[in-house]
Amino acid sequence: MDASIDTIPGSKLKAQNVNVFYSEKQALFGVSLDIDEKSVTSFIGPSGCGKSTFLRCFNRMNDVIPSCRVEGRIIMDEVDLNSPNIDPVLLRARVGMVFQKPNPFPKTVYENVAYGPRIHGLAANREEMDFIVEDSLKKAGLWKEVSERLNDEATGLSGGQQQRLCIARAIAIGPDVLLMDEPCSALDPIATSVIEELISDLQNRFTILIVTHSMQQAARVSQKTAYFHLGELIEYGDTKEIFTRPQNEQTEAYISGKIG
C-alpha cells in the first residue's frame, strides 16, 4: 500500500456509506459495517439483494464492469481501497477470491497453485515454489488426495476437490482476506461439509467473508452475519443473535421463512 495514503484507524475491514450503481440503477444503499480480523462473516439475503455486489467491493472486482460505479469507503488496515493510488492488481493479491463454481485453470494441479506465486515473484527457485504449492494444498485440506497427482490436469478432479484447489490457489499468494461467493452452491452435501470444515480451519489465518444462500451454512461457519434486503443492510451482528434474537422485523421474517 502507498504510504502517502491517508490512514483511518479501526478494525481489519470497514465499509463506510457504500453505494453501488449499475448505470442509473442503484444496487447498494449506504452500507456501513466493521469486520473483525481472523473471523468469518456471512452475508445473507434473498437473490438480488446486493450481497455479492457488496462482497466484490472488497477487492474492486466491480471495477471490471464498465457500467458499475462505487461510492463510499472500503477500508483495509486503515487504508481506503477505493483511493486512486491503490493498484487493484496488487490489492487482489491481498484479497483472494473463491467463486460460486469451481474454476481451475486448464493446467496441472501444480501449475494452478504455482500460477499466482510465479506472477508475483514469491519463489526464487523450484524448491521454494514446491514448498508454496505443498503448503497451500495442505492448508486447503487437499494435499493427501493430490500429492501423487500434481502433474495431472486439474479439470480431472471432482467438483469438491476443484473448489479446494481454487482455495489453495487463492491462499498461495499469502492474502490477508478471503472472499467466498457461494462457494458450496455447486457442490454435493459431502463436499459442502468438507469445505465448511476447511473454512473453520482457515479462519485462524485469514479474515473470511462469505456470501451464502444457505442460512444453515451461515449459522454453522460464521461468527458475524449481515442480512441484506433490496440493496440495504438491514441487520448486522453476532450470528447466534441474528438467528435466535433478530432485532429487526424484516430479519425475523427472512430467518423464519416468511419472506425469501
N, C-alpha and C positions, 0 to 999 in steps of 0.2 A: 504494500500500500504506500501511496505517496505521503511522505512525512509532512508535506506542506498543507495537507487537507485538514480542515478544522475537525477536531475530535469532539465527540459527545459522550460524556461519562454515563455508564449504565451497565446493563446486562449484555449477554453474548449477542443477542439479536433483538432489534427493536423495529417495529413498524410505527410510523407516526403519520396519521392522517393520509393514508394511501388511497388514491383514486386511480382507477384504470378505465380507459376509454378505448373502444374499438370503433374508429371513425367517430361518429356522433353518439354512438350507443355507450352509455356508461355501464361498466361491468362490476366495479367495486366502488363503494361509497364510504370514504373517510375511515378506513380501517386502522386501528391503533392497538398494538399489544406488545408485550415484552416476552421473550423466550429464554428460559433458563439454559445454562451451559450443561452439556452432557446429560441430556434428558430427551424423552420422546414426547413430542407434541402432535396431537392428531387434529386434522381439520375435517369436520363432518358437515353434512347438509345435503339437501336434495340435489339432483343433477341440475347443472346450470346455475348454481348458487354463487359461483365465483371462487370456490376453494382452490381449484387447480390454477386459475389465473393468479391468485394470491401467492401460491407456492412458487410460481415462476418469477415472481418479483425478487426473490432472494438470490437468484443467480442471473438475473436480467435476460432470461430466455424470451421474455416478451419483446425484447429489442429486435428479434428476428422477424417479428410480424409487422409489416410496413404500416398497417392501419392502427397499430396499438400505441397509446400514449399513457405514460405512468407519471402521476404527480405524487408528491409527498416524499417522505424519507424512509429508506430502509437502511438500518444501521447495524454493522457488524464490528465488534471490537472497537466501538466508539467512532467508526468511520462511516460516512454516508456513502452507500454503494451506488447511489444514483448521481454522484458527483461526476462531472465530465472528465476529471483526472483519473478515474478508475478505468482500467483496461478490462473489458468484460471477459476476454480470454483468460487472463490471469485470475480474475475473480472466480471463474468456473473451475480453476484448479483447486481453489479453496472451498468451493461449494459444489460437491459432487451430486449427480442426479441419477436416479433409477426410475425408469418409465413403466407405464402400465403393462406393456407387452415386452417380454424379453427381447432384446435387440443386439445379440452378439454380432461382432463384425464377421464377415466371411473369411476368417483366418483361423489359425490353430488356437487351441486353448491358451497356450503360452503367449502367442502374439496378441491375443485380446487383452491380457493383463499388462503386457510389456508396452503396449502402444502409448499410453499416457506418459509413463516414466521416460520413455525414449524421446518423445516430443519435448518434454520439459527438462531434459538433461539430468535426470535424477540418478543415473547409474553411470559410473566411469568405465565399467568393463562388464564382461559377460557374467562374472562371478557376482557382482553387485546386483545385476539385473535378475539373475537366478534367485537371489535372496528375496528381492522385492516380490517377484512372482509367487514364490512359495509362501512367503509371509502373508501376502494378500489373500491367496487361496485358503490358507489356514484360518485367517480372520473371518472369511466368508463361509467357513464350515464345509469347504469343498475339496480340500487337499487330498483326503483319503480316497475320494471317489475318482479323482482325475490325475493323481500323481504318475500313473503309468500311461496316461493318455494325453500328455501335454502337447504332442505333435499331431493329435487328431483334430479334425475340423470341429469347431465349437458348435456348429449347427447340428451335429450328431448327438449332442447331449439332450436329456429330457428337458421339458419346459421349466421344471423347478431348478434343475441344475443350471440351465441357461440364465435364469434370473439371479442365482447366486454368483454365477460368473460375472454378470453385469455389476453386481455389488462389489465383487473383487476388483473389477476394472475401475470402478468409481473410487475405491479407497486406496488403490495402488499409488496414486499421486499425493497421498497424505493430506486429504482435505480436513477442514475443521467441522464442516457441516455436511450432512447427507439429506438430500431431498428425495422423497419417495412418493411418486404419483400413482396411487392404487397399485402397489407392486404385486399384489396377490390376486388381482381380479381375473387374470387369465390362467390361474393355477388350480389344481385339484385340492381337496381338503388336506391331504397328507403333505403335499408340497407347501401349502399355506402355513401349516403348523411348523414346518421346518424354518420357513422364512421368519415367522413370528418369534421363534426361539432365538434366531440369529439377531433380530432387531434388539431383543433384550440384552444379548451379549454385547452388541456394538455400542449401546448407549454409554458404556463405561469409557469409550474412546471418542465418541462423536456426539455432536448435537444433531438430533434427527427430527425432521418434520415429515409427517406422513399424511397424505390425503387418502381417505378410505371411505368407501360406500358402506362398509360394514361397521355398525355401531358396536357389535360384539368384539370386533378386532380392535377398535379404538379403546374399548374398556380393558382389553387384555394387555395391550402393549404400551399404552401411553400414560404419562403422569399428568399431563395437562391436555385439555380438549377445547377447541374453538368451534362453535356452531355458527354456520353461515346460512343466511336466507336472503334470496334476491339481491345478492351483492353486498349485504350488510353483515357485519359481525354482531350477532345477536347476544351471544354469551361466551365468556371465556373464563376458565378456572380449572381447579383440580378435577381430574377425570372422575373420580369417585363422587364428588359433589354434583358434577354435571349430570351424571346418570342416576343418582339417587335423590338429590335435592336441588333440581334446577331452580334458579331464581326467576327465570323469565317464562311466561306462559307459552310463547312460541317454541322455546326449547323443550318444555314439558310435552307439548303436543307432538313434536317430532320424535322424541325419545319413546313416547308411548304408542307411536304409530298412527296418531290421528291425522297427521299430515306427512307427506313424503315426496 
